[in-house]
């Protein structure tokens, strides 16, 4: 006979206690009334309750399940309709670009909250200063953006833009940033990438990038989020390229088993968040470099 270990003994013990409890209630229901009809009525009442409570629980559970699946089907239909217009579109590319301007900076959002700004874009890019760094840091041999520090300069295979200008959303100012590489400590063989802020530039770059949250309140209720990312020519007013993306959480915001809704939503996205076995982490830069070819490559 297969022995399932101590867990099986615990389950058997719980089962025995439940049967003892049920038998005890039935014995009490039979013993308390003084008349035989009363005894039958008491036992029947107890049996009815024992059957009714599990039945009620199962009915409530099925009701919740039906409600969830109805909402899910409605959300899926809406999501699939939005995906018809999703994707990356490149209208014109430019060679030899030294720098660009970021009209907005991605801020850190909590992926648990339904009202997070542009969760599609936030979950595929760094935030704050790291967002600026993502356009300036070099790439390694495997094409990964090299944040932080590294030991071997020879691993740098692709450089990036020489500078990035950033529009200050709180004041009419433009800040210019450069990237620099220096030893982690005076005697260290490790190289650290640092972000350096310079004075306000006299002339702005010709090309800019900007993002926008496309989601309506009704879509957020369905745990659908949309994003628009554009690359602009500020001289001609052209849209050089744009990416429209949508994703949805098929758990409809459930946090059961420590789920994080907007992280889980990466599984259901158009275009796909995945590159091979990995989720994108610097999608904005990856897309921009297809359009604005850096001078330093």
N, C-alpha and C positions, 0 to 999 in steps of 0.2 A: 504493500500500500504506500502511495506517495505521501510523504510527510512534508507539510508546508511550513514548518517552523513555528516559533512562538506567536507569530501573527495569526495563524490558524487557530491556536488555542484561545486567543483573546476573542476572536469572532465566535467560536463555539460557545465560550462563556457568556458573551452578550446574547446569543440566541437562546441559551438556556434560561437566562434571567428574564428575557422578554416573555417566553412561554410561561414561566412561573408567575409573572405579573398578570398575564391574561387569565391564567387558570385561577389565580387568587381573586381577581375581580369577579369572575363568573361564580366562584364558590360563595363569595360575599353576597352577590346579587340573589343567589338561590336561598341563602340562609336568612337574610334579613326579613323578608316578607313573612307574615304568619299564615297566609292562605296559599293554596296551590296555584290559583289563577294569578295571584300577585307575584309568586315566584317565577311563573312562566313569563309574565309581563316584564319583570325586572331583568331576567336573562336576555329576553328578546331586545330590550332597550340597550343593554350593554353591547350585545352583538351588533346591533344597528350602528351604534356609535363607533365601534371598532372598525366597521366596514366604511362608514361615512367619512371619517377623518382622512384616511389614506386616499379615498376617492376624491375628496375635495382638494387635497394637495396635488394629486395628479391632474385634476381638471385645471387648477390655477396654473400649474406648470405648462400644460399644453396651451393654455390661453396666452401666456407670455411668449411661448415659442411661436405661435401663430402670428402674434403681433410683430415680433421681431422679423420673421420671414417676409411678412407683408411690407414692412418698412424697407427691408433690404432689397426686395425686388424693385420697389419704386426708386430707391437710390441708385441701384445698378442701371436702370433704364436711363435715368438722368445723367449719370456718369458716362455711359456709353455714347449718349448724344453729344456731350461736351467733347469727348475724345475725337469726334469727327474733325474738329478744327485744331487739334493739338499737334505738336511736332516742331521741329527746327526748320526754319526757312532762311536761306542765305540768298540775298539779291545781288550783292556786289562785295568783292573782297579788295583789300588794300595792302600793298607791300610796303615794307620799310617804315613801320609806325614806331616812333620813339616812346610815346606815352599817350595817355587818355585821361578823361575825367570821369569820376564816379559821381553821378548826380545824387545818389543815395547810398547809404551804408546799411548793410544788413545788421539788424540788432538781434541780440540773443533772445529767443522765444522759448517758452516752456512747451514742449511737444505734447503735454497732457491737456492743455487748455484748448477748448473748441474755438475761442476767439483770437488765437494767435495770428499775428500779421504774416501773410504770405508763408504759411508753413511748408508749401511745396519748395519754394526757393530756400527757405531757412534750413531745411533738412538736407540740402545738397550742397551747402556752402558753409565756410566759417562765418563768424560774426565779429563786429567791432574792428579793432586793429588787425586782427587775423584776416579779415576780409580784404583789407588793403594789402597786407602782406602776400596774400594768395596771388596777386597780380605781379608782384615784384620778385618773389623768391625764385631761385633756379629750380630746374627739374633734375632728377637723377636718371640713371640709365634705364630705369623701368617707367620713366615718364611721370613719376610722382613728384608733386610739389614738395620741396625740401624746407619745411618749417624748422625752427629751432636751431640745432647744431649738428655737425657731422665731422668726421675725422679726415676724410680723404677728398681733396679737391678734385681729383680725377673722376670722381663719381658724378660730377656736374656735367651733364650732357647737353642740356638746352637752357640757355639763359632766357630772360624775359624782358619786359618793358623797362626802360631806363628810369622812368618816373611815372607817378600816378598823382593826379590832382583830385582833391576831394572837396565837394561843395558842403559847406557848413549849413545844416538844416535850421539851426537856431539863429543864425546871423548871416548877412550877405557877405560872406568871406569864402575865399578859396585857399586851401592849404595844399602845398606840394610835398610829396613824400618820395624819398629815394630808399633803396635798399643798400646795405653795406655788409661786408663780411670781415670779421676780425676775430682774433684768438679769444676763446672763451674766458681765459685768464692770461696774464702776461706770459707765463711759461708753458701754456697749454698747447698741445698739438691739435686741439679740437677747434673747429671754425664755427662761429655763431653768426647767424643772419639777424641783422637788426634793422628796425624801421627808423628812418631819420626824417624829421620834419624840417622843411626849409621855409624860407620867407614866401610871402604871397607872390605867385608868378606874375610877370608883366604881361605875358601873352598866354591865353588859354590854348590847350590842344584842340585840334579840329574835331576829334572823335570823342564820343561820350557813350556811357552805358547807363541804363536806368531800369528799374523793375517796378512792378505794380501788382497788387493783389486783385485778382479778378472775381473773387467769390462773392456771391449774393448771400444775404441772410438766410434765404430758403435753402441754399446749397449747404451752408454751414450746419443747419439743422440736420441735414442728411450726412454730415461728416464728409463733405466733399470740399476740396480746396483747389483753387485755380491760380495760376501765376503767369504774368507776362514779363518777359525780359527782352529789351531792345538795345541794339547797337545803332547809334545815330551819327550822321555827318552834320555837325553844327553849322558848317559853311553853306551847304546846299539845302539843308533841311531834310535830307533823305533818311529813310529807314534802311540801313544796310543789311540788317538781319534781325530776326526775332524768334523767340522760343515761347510757345504757349504750352503749358503743362497743367495737367490735372491729376490728382490722386484722391482716393477715398479709403476710409477705414471700414472694412466690411464687418467689424465688430461694433460699428455705430457708436463709438466712444466708450465701449466697455473697458473697465480697468481691472477686470477679474484676472487673477493669477499674475498681478503686477504688470498688466499690459500698459503700454504707452501709445495711445491712439495714433498720433501723427507719425510715430516711428513705424508702427505696424502698417500704416497706409502705404509705405514704400513698395509693398508687395503688389499693390493694385494701382499702377500709375501709367499714364501715357504722356509723353514717351517714357520708356522704362528707366527706372533709377539704376538699374544694374549695368555693370560692365564686366562681363564674365561672371566671376563669383563674388564681386565686390560692388558695394553701393557707391555712387558718385560722392565725392567730397569737395571738389572744386569745380562744379559744373559751369559756373559763370565764366571763370577763366578759360576752361577747356573750350567753351563755345566761342568766346571772344577771339581766342588765338586762331580759330579757323577763318575768321573774318579779317581781323586786324593783325597782320603778320609782323611780329616784333623785329626791329632792326638788328637786335643783338643775337639773333639765332645764328 
